[in-house]
Amino acid sequence: MSLILDGVSLLTWVADHYLCNPEALRDNARWVSVGYYTATVWMAALIAHRLCRGGPADGDPATTGIIAALLMAINVVHIRQSPLAGTDAPQAFWFALATWAALRLLDHSRVRDYLAAGIAEGVCGATKYPGAAVGAAVIARHLLSRRSMQDRMIWISGAVAIGTFLCLSPYTLLDLSAFTQQFSFQIEHVAAGRGGCNQVRSSI
C-alpha cells in the first residue's frame, strides 16, 4: 500500500498503516535501519582515520580507516540489529557521529564544531536514553584540548544537546512521571544485568 496520504486525514492514514496494514512501514523502517548500518561503517572509518592521524604511532590513516570499516561491517551484533525495525542501528550511527565530532574538538574550537557535537549528542540520547553517555566523550575531548570548563563553548554544546533532546523527546517534560518511571527501570536493568549473568558470576 502506498505511503502517500492519498487525500485522507493524517489520523486515518496513521491508523491504517500503523494498526491495520503495518507491513509497509515495517519494511521501510528496516531499509532505514540498513541505511544507518552503512553510514555507521563509514563513520568507523572516519573515526579510525582521525585517531591514527593524531596518534603517537606511525601508520597509514587511510589503511587504518579501511580496516576499521571492515571490522564494523562484519561485527556480529551490528549485522544482527541492522535489518530490524528498531533503534539500535540509528543509535550506533549517532553515537559514532558524536564521537567523531568530539574528536574534531582537539583541532578546532569553532562554534560550529561544538554545535555539531551537541546536536549529535542530543539526537543520540533521544534515539535511546543510554546514548546520552556520549556526552562524556565531548567533555573529555574538550579538556584534552587544554580548554577550561569555564569556556562558554562547552556549555553552549551542552545546552544544544539538551535542547535537541527535548525537541525530539518532548514527552520527557510533558509526561515527566512516565519518563522518570521508565528511566528508573533502565537504571535498574543496567544494575541487574541481563538474564542470569549476575547469578552465574556470583557462583563462579
Steps between C-alpha positions, in 0.01 A plus 500: 500500500622848420663705773340817354201653683279463188259774611413344837554663837829446680333313788324265256828440316684423825224267622500313169877463461593454863211287628340331199775470239833548673704294252592795277623713790687202643678428174593865448622523860726202434652672198557812707678285757720348229584852386610588851710181507682605184556853629641366827755295307610820330516683834722225641744568216498874570556451875789258443651731240491791743640298791787370288580844366514649848662209682861456607561189290591508133239355269302554186170673594330382181589136561399527863164644397436219253582235760270665755219515244542132414499401867181698557341356186548142622420570866251231605282723717492778242399258225234338718333829599528682169212336307262544794251786525641624829711773655831318544642569154402869504648543847827339390526753217425804714738376770775463240421841350513667843831325571643624170378852575664478844830396339492810282501720810868424549577690178224758496333725754248646257138551602377274220711209624356525850151539356547189285616300804204622705242423232638149439507436874140617540372288212690198634342540844154548351539185290573295812561651843834320561634679194532816708816343646686618190498843661793379711708476181422861413601621847814283503612628160437857610721452804770319301511805277618693807185706515337594828155387611429870532529531123156599372535265201457184708196646670349602168557145375330358808204736468459407133513129591227543764291716268528249217407215733192684629387595148519138387364358829247763614311255720804492724353820646136466391470167683781525752360229730502239221849603395627475860344155538646368176839656563512343848417164343793539260734581789383191688537291184861612458575429867338155490653392170346274241345166584686295757845639424545649843396176668745306284784736589423477870514121487837488325 
